[in-house]
Amino acid sequence: LDYTVKTAYNQVGGEHMSDKERVEIRMPKIILEKVDAYQKENGLPTRTAAILELIRKGLEK
């Protein structure tokens, strides 16, 4: 998936999003429902954007 929203998402740990790899994961529906709620609450364009935002926030801790 191509994903470009904000500069902060385009660079993680010195790697640019152009160096991206496709990743497929399975997760419980309840978690996806929470991700979808987060997406809507934060005005993110896609589920992928929400997942990347949550990962980035988790990694910054």
N, C-alpha and C positions, 0 to 999 in steps of 0.2 A: 504494500500500500504506500502510495506517496503521501507524505504528511509534512506540511509546512504551515505552522500557525504563528509562532513567535520565535525570535532569535534564541531564547533560552532552550527551546526544544530542538533546535537545529544542531546544537553542539552539546554532547554529554561526555565528560571525561576526555576531552580533547579529540574525540572522533566526530566527524561530520555525518549528518543524516545521509549524505550521498554514499557513505560506506555501510549502508544498512543491510541487514540480512532478514529474511522472512522467518518468522517464528510462529508456530502454531501451538496453542495451549488449550486445555480443557479445564473448566472450573465450574463449581456448583452454581446453579441458577440464582441462588440468593445473593451470591457475590456479584454476578452480572447485573442483577437488579439494582444493587447498591452503586455499581459503576455507572449504570445508566442514569440513576438519580443524581449522582455527582456531575455527570455530563450536563444534564439539564440545568441544575442549580448554578453551574459555573459558566454556562453559555459556550461550552466547547462544541465544535462542529461535528465530531464523530466519537464513537466509542473508543477507537484507537487513540484519539487525542486525549480522552479521559484517562485511559490506562497509562499512557506515557507520562501524563501529568502526575498521576499518583505514584508511579515508579520514581520519577524525578524527585518528588517531595520526600519519598521514603529514603532515597539515596543521599539526600542532603542532610539527613539527621545524623 
